Amino acid sequence: MTGILDVGIIAIAHFENPAQGEAFGFLSRILREGERCLIPLTTFLGAYHVMTEYLGVRRTQAERALRKTLETRSRNFYGDVAREYVLDALSCASDYKIESWDGYLISLAQKFEAPVIYTVDEEIDSEIETVEAVNPIRPEVYSEYKEWLRERLEKS
């Protein structure tokens, strides 16, 4: 396994914004070309939450977009949230002083020997030696997205 995909990439890929093309392109390559990247199915639940609660995407629009991707039935989708992974996630969160979700991703990365977590989360601790956090969206496009998002949130 080469990587684990985080919620932010899924969310950005599924609604209209300046970084959608890059995020969707990255996700499409994983789904189409079978790149060895694990996509926890739970990221779609997180993406729905982020899209509808924080990004102002209509619930029906978010559901439709996410459902369409899930219907690909990609072999990259990972649906097992085993007790041991949750326990490992809690240990990681406690040990590294990070969010439990980030601990879950690190736990999966370690379990599947995936050296990369693809994420837009700038908070994932760089001191964790077993994995590297990589944003697959080019810096200039991601900066444009963050500015767009800041303006959008100020208006609401």
N, C-alpha and C positions, 0 to 999 in steps of 0.2 A: 504494500500500500504506500502511495506517495504522499497522501495528505488527507485531511479531514476538513469538511466544509462547514463554516459557521453560519449562523442566522442572518447576519447583515448582508452577506452576498446574495442569499436567497431573496430577502426582502427587496433589495435594490434592483434585482433582476426582474421583479414582477410588478413594477408600477412605473409610470412615466416620470423620468427625472434625468438630469444630465449624465449620470453614470450608468443608466440602465443598459445601454448598448454594450458596454464593456463587461458588466456583470453578467448579462444574459449570454453574451458570447462565450465567456469563460464557462458558465454553467452548461451551455449547449455542447461545448467541446467535451466536457466530462461525460455528458449523457450520450452523445453521438459516437464519440471515438473510444469510449470505454476507458478513458484515462483512469488509472488506479487511484481514485479519490473516493473516500467513504463519505456518504451524505446521510447523516442520522435523520430518520424520518421526523424526529422531534423538532428538527430545525424548521420544518414547515409550520408547526404549531407556533413556534416562537416568531417566525416571520409574519404570520397572520396577526399575532398580537402587536408586534411593532408597527406593521402597516396600518392597522385600524386604530390603534390607541395613540400612536405618536406621530404618524405621518399623514393622517387624515384621509387615508384611502377608504372608500366605501366598502363595507363588509362584503357585499355581493361581488364587487370587482376583485377584492383580494381573494375570496374563496374561488372564484372562477379561474383566476390566473394561476393560483397555486395548484388547484385540482388538475389543470391541463398538464402541468409539468409532472405531477404525481402519476398521471395516467400513462406516462411513458414506461412505467414498470422497470425502470433501469436497474441493472444488477448492482449499481453503485449505492442504491438505497439500503440503509441499515436500520432495521426495526427493533432490534433487541435492546431493551433497557434492563439488563440483568442486575440483580441485587448487588453483585460484586462490583459492577461498574459504578453504581451509585455510592457504595461504600468507599471505593477508590476516589471518586469525585469529591466526596466530603473530606477525605484525608488531604487531597491535593489543595482544596479550597482553604482548609485550615493551615496546612503547612506553608503554603505560598502566600497566604493572606489575599486570596482572590475570590471572585464570585463562584458560586457552586456550579454554574453553567460552564464557566471556563475550566473548572476542575474536571467536569464531565468530558469535555473535549480533550483535555490532556490525558485523562484516563483512557479514552478510546485510542488516542494517538499512540500511547505506550503499548496498549494491548495489541494493536495491529501493526506496530513498528512503523508508524507513519511519522516521518520527521517534520512534517509541515502542517500547520493549521492555517487554512486560507480564511482570512477574516479582515474586517474593517475596524475591528476593535483595537484601539490604540492602547488599551489598558492591560492587555495580556502581558504579563511580566516577562521581560526579556532575560531575566536571570534563570529561567527554567531551561536547563541544559538539554533536556531530552527532545524538545520540539522548538521549532522556529515559527513565529507568527509572520505570515506573508499576506500583504494586501495585493490581490491580483489586478486591481484597478490602478492604472497609471496615476502617479502623484498629481499631475496637473488636472486630470479628469476628476479625481477624488476631491481636490481642493475646490473645483467648480461645484461639485455636488454639495460639499459642506456649506459653501456660501449660499447656494440655492436653498438648502435646507434651513439655514439660519434665517434667511429672508422669509421663507414660507412659515416658519414657526412664529416669527415676530408678527406676522399678519393675523395669525389666529388667536 
